[in-house]
Amino acid sequence: MTKHPEEIALMAQSGKLLADVFGHLNRLALVGMSTMQINDLVESYIVNELEARPASKGQYGYSYALNSSRNNVVCHGVPSAKEILKSGDIINFDITLEKNGFIADSSKTYLVGDVSPAARRLVQTAYQAMWQGIRAVRPGARLGDIGHAIEQHARLNGYSVVKEYCGHGIGREMHEAPQVLHWGKRGTGLVLREGMIFTIEPMLNQGRSEVYTQQDGWTVVTRDGQLSAQFEHTVAVTKQGVQVLTLRAEEASDRAAALA
């Protein structure tokens, strides 16, 4: 379950490349683009520019380089040439990348064009909730501490946490032990040890937490049709606390504030 320093260094390399993918996405206008166009651009960038592999492609029979989860889609949205982004949308891009046999996993919810204050607040709170979870990571802490921190922040801001999906260990395989719940009780669960690597990826809903999977077998949506937002990072437990392996360039100040 724990990784050796050499393995962590390779995971950090994959994470850095994945952060670069999001930097590439940050430069896109998004309005008027189809989610399939964005998928194809991301795949080309990973393969041709970064000389890496989009790890989700072929995993569990999935055919694409990313998940594109728009508005009331909670997770696992499938890119489509018919799905055109318009001003006012929010959309989560969940991307995995493998380099030298090790996989990094991250996601970001984007504000497309002119987004309503209510949608903007949901997205910001989901981002803050992820950082609250990351802040709880240190040797000797427990998995329940992470879930408690996330759930408390969500509830204090009037949002619900999706309980059907969770973070996970990651390394040579996309999904490894342990499962990392985004809700829970402080002081419970597995004790964190230096060298553990896992994802923290809370999904917050405007309304109720209940979700269902559509007929395509992938796309998960809110049962009440309200908006959902998610953020994700791959993190490593270090002697000093936590290292965010997929940290994006624009997040340096967020990391400093969250871990102060």
C-alpha positions in Angstrom: 0.0 0.0 0.0 2.9 2.3 0.6 5.3 3.4 -2.1 9.1 3.5 -2.1 10.8 6.9 -2.7 11.8 5.9 -6.3 8.1 5.1 -7.0 6.9 8.3 -5.4 9.4 10.3 -7.7 7.9 8.6 -10.7 4.4 9.3 -9.5 5.4 12.9 -9.1 6.6 13.0 -12.7 3.2 11.7 -13.9 1.5 14.2 -11.7 3.5 17.1 -13.1 2.7 16.1 -16.6 -1.0 15.8 -15.8 -0.9 19.3 -14.2 0.5 20.5 -17.5 -2.5 19.0 -19.3 -4.8 21.1 -17.2 -2.6 24.1 -18.0 -3.3 23.4 -21.7 -7.1 23.2 -21.0 -7.0 26.5 -19.1 -6.0 28.2 -22.3 -9.1 27.0 -24.2 -12.1 29.3 -24.6 -14.5 26.3 -24.1 -17.6 28.2 -25.2 -18.8 26.6 -28.5 -16.5 23.6 -28.2 -17.9 20.0 -28.1 -16.8 17.8 -25.3 -15.5 15.4 -28.0 -13.3 18.1 -29.4 -11.8 18.7 -26.0 -11.3 15.0 -25.4 -9.4 14.7 -28.7 -7.3 17.7 -28.0 -6.4 16.3 -24.6 -5.5 12.8 -26.0 -3.4 14.4 -28.7 -1.5 16.5 -26.1 -0.9 13.6 -23.8 0.3 11.3 -26.5 2.2 13.6 -28.9 3.4 16.4 -26.7 4.0 14.6 -23.3 4.8 11.2 -24.7 2.5 9.6 -22.1 -0.7 7.5 -22.1 -4.2 8.6 -21.3 -4.8 5.9 -18.7 -8.6 6.0 -18.7 -8.7 4.9 -22.4 -9.4 1.2 -22.4 -9.9 1.0 -18.6 -13.0 -1.0 -17.8 -13.9 -0.8 -21.5 -14.0 3.0 -21.5 -13.1 4.5 -24.9 -12.0 8.1 -24.1 -9.1 10.1 -22.6 -11.3 12.0 -20.1 -14.7 12.2 -18.4 -16.7 15.3 -19.1 -19.3 15.9 -16.5 -21.5 19.0 -17.2 -24.0 20.8 -15.0 -26.1 18.1 -13.2 -23.7 15.3 -14.2 -21.9 14.2 -11.1 -19.1 12.1 -12.6 -18.2 9.7 -15.5 -19.8 11.9 -18.2 -18.9 10.6 -21.7 -17.6 13.1 -24.3 -19.8 13.6 -27.3 -19.6 15.6 -30.6 -23.2 16.7 -30.0 -22.6 18.1 -26.5 -21.7 21.8 -27.1 -20.5 23.9 -24.2 -22.4 27.2 -23.8 -21.9 30.2 -21.6 -23.3 29.5 -18.1 -22.3 25.9 -18.0 -20.0 24.3 -15.4 -18.1 21.2 -16.5 -15.7 18.8 -14.7 -12.9 17.3 -16.7 -11.5 14.2 -15.0 -8.2 13.0 -16.6 -5.7 10.3 -15.8 -2.2 10.0 -17.3 0.4 7.2 -17.2 4.1 7.7 -17.6 6.8 5.1 -16.9 4.2 2.7 -15.6 2.7 5.1 -12.9 -0.7 6.8 -13.1 -1.8 10.2 -11.8 -5.4 11.2 -11.5 -6.9 14.7 -11.3 -10.0 16.7 -12.1 -11.1 20.3 -12.2 -14.5 21.9 -12.7 -14.4 24.8 -15.2 -16.7 27.8 -15.3 -17.8 28.3 -18.9 -18.4 31.9 -19.9 -20.8 33.9 -17.7 -21.7 31.6 -14.9 -24.4 32.4 -12.3 -23.3 33.4 -8.8 -25.0 30.2 -7.4 -23.1 27.9 -9.7 -19.9 29.8 -9.1 -20.4 29.4 -5.3 -20.9 25.7 -5.6 -17.7 25.3 -7.6 -15.7 27.4 -5.2 -17.0 25.4 -2.2 -16.2 22.1 -3.9 -12.7 23.3 -4.5 -12.3 24.4 -0.9 -13.7 21.1 0.4 -11.0 19.2 -1.5 -8.4 21.4 0.2 -9.9 20.8 3.6 -9.5 17.1 3.0 -5.9 17.5 1.8 -5.1 19.6 4.9 -6.1 16.6 7.1 -3.4 14.4 5.5 -0.4 13.6 7.6 1.3 10.5 9.1 -0.8 9.2 12.1 -4.0 10.8 10.9 -6.9 8.6 9.9 -9.0 8.4 6.7 -12.1 9.4 8.7 -10.3 12.8 9.4 -10.3 13.5 5.6 -13.9 12.6 5.1 -15.0 14.6 8.2 -13.2 17.7 7.1 -14.8 17.6 3.6 -18.3 16.8 4.8 -18.3 19.5 7.5 -17.2 22.2 5.0 -19.9 21.1 2.5 -22.7 21.1 5.1 -21.6 24.4 6.6 -22.1 25.9 3.2 -25.4 24.3 2.5 -24.3 21.5 0.1 -24.5 17.7 0.2 -21.7 15.2 -0.4 -22.1 12.3 -2.9 -21.5 9.1 -0.9 -21.6 6.5 -3.7 -18.1 7.5 -5.1 -14.8 8.0 -3.3 -11.1 8.6 -3.6 -8.8 5.7 -4.0 -5.2 4.5 -3.8 -3.3 4.8 -7.0 0.1 3.8 -8.5 0.7 1.2 -11.2 -3.0 0.6 -11.2 -5.6 3.3 -11.4 -7.6 2.0 -8.5 -5.8 0.5 -5.5 -6.4 0.4 -1.8 -7.5 2.2 0.3 -10.9 3.7 -0.5 -11.0 7.4 0.6 -14.5 8.4 1.6 -15.5 12.1 1.5 -17.6 11.8 4.6 -17.0 10.2 8.0 -16.1 10.6 11.6 -12.9 12.1 12.9 -10.5 9.6 14.5 -11.9 6.6 12.6 -10.6 4.5 9.7 -7.2 3.5 8.4 -4.2 5.2 9.9 -2.2 7.1 7.3 1.5 6.2 6.9 4.3 7.9 5.0 4.5 6.6 1.4 0.7 6.1 0.9 -0.6 7.7 -2.3 -4.3 8.2 -3.0 -6.8 10.6 -4.5 -9.1 13.0 -2.8 -12.0 13.9 -5.1 -15.2 15.2 -3.4 -18.4 15.7 -5.4 -20.7 18.3 -3.9 -24.4 18.7 -5.0 -26.5 21.9 -4.8 -29.5 19.8 -3.6 -29.8 16.3 -2.3 -26.9 13.8 -2.4 -28.8 11.1 -4.3 -27.6 10.2 -7.8 -28.4 7.6 -10.5 -26.6 6.2 -13.5 -28.1 6.8 -17.0 -28.7 4.1 -19.5 -25.2 4.4 -21.1 -23.9 2.7 -18.0 -21.4 5.5 -17.3 -23.0 8.9 -16.8 -24.0 9.6 -13.2 -26.4 12.5 -12.6 -28.1 14.2 -9.6 -31.5 12.7 -8.9 -33.1 16.1 -8.4 -31.5 17.7 -11.5 -29.5 20.3 -9.6 -25.9 21.1 -10.2 -22.9 19.1 -9.0 -19.2 20.1 -8.9 -16.0 18.1 -8.2 -12.3 18.6 -7.8 -9.5 16.0 -7.5 -5.9 15.7 -6.7 -3.5 12.8 -6.2 -1.6 13.2 -2.9 1.3 11.5 -1.1 1.6 11.2 2.6 5.1 12.5 3.5 7.1 12.7 6.7 6.2 16.4 7.0 2.5 16.0 6.0 1.3 15.9 2.4 2.6 16.4 -1.1 0.1 17.3 -3.9 1.5 15.4 -6.8 -0.9 16.9 -9.4 -0.7 20.5 -8.2 -1.3 23.0 -11.0 0.7 26.1 -11.6 -2.1 28.4 -10.6 -2.6 26.7 -7.3 0.6 27.6 -5.5 -1.1 30.2 -3.3 -4.1 28.0 -2.7 -1.8 25.2 -1.4 0.1 27.7 0.8 -3.2 29.0 2.3 -4.7 25.6 2.8 -1.7 24.0 4.4 -0.6 27.0 6.5 
